[in-house]
């Protein structure tokens, strides 16, 4: 992964982490697609430890599915 991809991935992971601190689910729209995410296991302080992230196209079909682990 080059530096640009790494920066984008880190920024998106940070946004997902922030949104999941106060919710179980979330969504980020992006150019005709939606990035949907759901919290998995949580730490003792209720911060998310894991998330499932799904990219969906305009028609609602899954494009990609990821499992994410937050290292805080």
C-alpha positions as CSV (number, residue, x, y, z in Angstrom):
1,X,0.0,0.0,0.0
2,X,1.5,3.4,-1.0
3,X,1.5,6.4,1.3
4,X,-1.6,7.9,-0.3
5,X,-3.7,4.7,0.1
6,X,-2.4,4.4,3.7
7,X,-3.5,8.0,4.5
8,X,-6.9,7.5,3.0
9,X,-7.4,4.2,4.8
10,X,-6.3,5.7,8.1
11,X,-8.7,8.7,7.6
12,X,-11.7,6.5,6.8
13,X,-10.9,4.1,9.7
14,X,-10.7,7.2,12.0
15,X,-14.1,8.5,10.8
16,X,-15.7,5.0,11.2
17,X,-14.2,4.7,14.7
18,X,-15.6,8.1,15.7
19,X,-19.1,7.4,14.4
20,X,-19.2,4.0,16.2
21,X,-18.2,5.4,19.6
22,X,-21.8,6.6,19.9
23,X,-23.7,4.2,17.7
24,X,-23.9,0.5,16.6
25,X,-24.3,1.3,12.9
26,X,-23.3,4.1,10.5
27,X,-23.0,5.1,6.9
28,X,-20.8,7.3,4.7
29,X,-22.1,8.2,1.2
30,X,-19.4,8.4,-1.5
31,X,-20.0,9.0,-5.3
32,X,-23.0,6.8,-5.9
33,X,-21.9,4.2,-3.3
34,X,-22.4,3.9,0.4
35,X,-20.0,2.7,3.0
36,X,-22.0,0.9,5.7
37,X,-20.5,-0.2,8.9
38,X,-21.5,-2.0,12.1
39,X,-19.7,-2.3,15.4
40,X,-18.4,-5.6,16.5
41,X,-16.8,-6.3,19.8
42,X,-16.2,-3.4,22.1
43,X,-13.6,-2.6,24.8
44,X,-14.4,-2.1,28.5
45,X,-14.8,1.6,27.9
46,X,-17.3,0.9,25.2
47,X,-15.0,2.0,22.3
48,X,-15.3,-0.2,19.2
49,X,-12.6,-2.8,18.9
50,X,-13.9,-4.3,15.6
51,X,-16.2,-3.4,12.8
52,X,-17.7,-4.9,9.7
53,X,-17.5,-2.5,6.7
54,X,-19.6,-3.0,3.5
55,X,-19.4,-1.0,0.3
56,X,-22.7,-1.0,-1.6
57,X,-23.4,0.4,-5.1
58,X,-26.4,2.5,-6.2
59,X,-28.5,-0.5,-6.8
60,X,-27.8,-1.9,-3.3
61,X,-25.5,-4.6,-4.4
62,X,-22.4,-5.4,-2.2
63,X,-19.2,-4.4,-3.9
64,X,-16.8,-5.3,-1.1
65,X,-16.9,-6.5,2.5
66,X,-14.2,-5.9,5.1
67,X,-13.6,-6.8,8.7
68,X,-11.7,-4.1,10.5
69,X,-9.9,-4.1,13.8
70,X,-9.1,-0.9,15.6
71,X,-5.7,-0.7,17.3
72,X,-6.0,2.1,19.9
